[in-house]
Amino acid sequence: MEDPVLRGINNDLLSSVAASWDQPPPESATFQGNLSQLSEALRPYRQHAKWVIKDPRFLLTWSVWKSVFSGCHLLASIRSPMAVAESLNRRNDMPLADGVTLWLQYNRRLLTISSQQPVAFILFDELGYSYQDRLKQLCRRCGLSYGAEVASALQTDLIRSEARATDNKEADQLWSTLRREAFRQLESES
């Protein structure tokens, strides 16, 4: 789900440190957020045993949300840096190099979070890797039903770029690290 209320709160958190989705704050940023407001925003979902939030911007504000989301399962759907950069270029006219840099900022945070708590990795646009099969596997592990709503997480019409190397050595190395971890998890859970 990409809930507009939660997205608004997340945007407010980013704004509190003069940041946005495309201008991430430093990792050391201290957000001005009200935990009771965050918890209240989640109230409609707490009546359901299981629910999903799908929004990579939560990586930027995870230091605030993690206490509200205690006990949650984290799933990271990852794409290659160049595929993300090309998508941002098409959608936002963002230069490719800036898109790769933004990919790095988000995925460094993902790596930090995954060093602190379990994160299940799933590859979005990898040849020879079944996104849907991995998603079914992770749904079973988390006690979620796999249905049309979950299957729609992979919108194949959005895959317009191939995973390929960038001009950014750090991005390519981090992409390699994330891919290795995704395949390691897939093998260990099969």
Summary of the structure (lengths in Angstrom):
residues: 190
radius of gyration: 16.6
end to end distance: 27.2
largest distance: 47.1
contacts: 504
relative contact order: 0.14
helix: 55%
strand: 6%
